[in-house]
């Protein structure tokens, strides 16, 4: 679970952003297991971009 702490530390100034990034990783993990790695990358991008937009507005 060390990697979760490293990801969280990237967003430590904004806990909501950190949690949304972890949600993006979880969604991508599920999508990869379904068999669509390209869509997983798009999901990470979309969720993190949306989270950044949401937390900065």
C-alpha positions as CSV (number, residue, x, y, z in Angstrom):
1,X,0.0,0.0,0.0
2,X,3.0,2.3,-0.2
3,X,2.0,3.4,-3.7
4,X,-1.3,4.7,-2.3
5,X,0.5,6.9,0.1
6,X,2.8,8.2,-2.7
7,X,-0.2,9.1,-4.8
8,X,-1.9,10.7,-1.9
9,X,1.2,12.7,-1.1
10,X,1.1,14.2,-4.6
11,X,-2.2,15.8,-3.7
12,X,-1.7,16.3,0.0
13,X,-2.7,20.0,-0.1
14,X,-6.2,19.1,-1.4
15,X,-7.6,15.9,0.1
16,X,-10.7,16.0,-2.2
17,X,-8.4,16.0,-5.2
18,X,-6.4,13.1,-3.8
19,X,-9.6,11.0,-3.2
20,X,-10.8,11.8,-6.7
21,X,-7.5,10.7,-8.2
22,X,-7.7,7.4,-6.3
23,X,-11.3,7.0,-7.6
24,X,-9.9,7.5,-11.1
25,X,-7.3,4.8,-10.5
26,X,-9.9,2.4,-9.3
27,X,-12.2,3.0,-12.3
28,X,-9.2,2.5,-14.6
29,X,-8.3,-0.7,-12.9
30,X,-11.8,-2.1,-13.4
31,X,-11.8,-1.0,-17.0
32,X,-8.5,-2.6,-17.7
33,X,-9.7,-5.9,-16.2
34,X,-12.7,-5.7,-18.6
35,X,-10.2,-5.5,-21.4
36,X,-10.1,-1.9,-22.6
37,X,-6.8,-0.4,-21.6
38,X,-7.1,2.6,-24.0
39,X,-10.4,3.5,-22.4
40,X,-8.8,3.1,-18.9
41,X,-6.2,5.8,-19.9
42,X,-9.0,8.0,-21.1
43,X,-10.9,7.5,-17.9
44,X,-7.9,8.5,-15.8
45,X,-7.4,11.6,-17.9
46,X,-11.1,12.6,-17.8
47,X,-11.6,12.0,-14.0
48,X,-8.4,13.8,-13.0
49,X,-9.0,16.7,-15.4
50,X,-12.6,16.9,-14.1
51,X,-11.4,16.8,-10.5
52,X,-8.8,19.5,-11.1
53,X,-11.6,21.7,-12.7
54,X,-14.0,21.0,-9.8
55,X,-11.5,21.8,-7.1
56,X,-10.2,25.0,-8.7
57,X,-13.5,26.6,-9.7
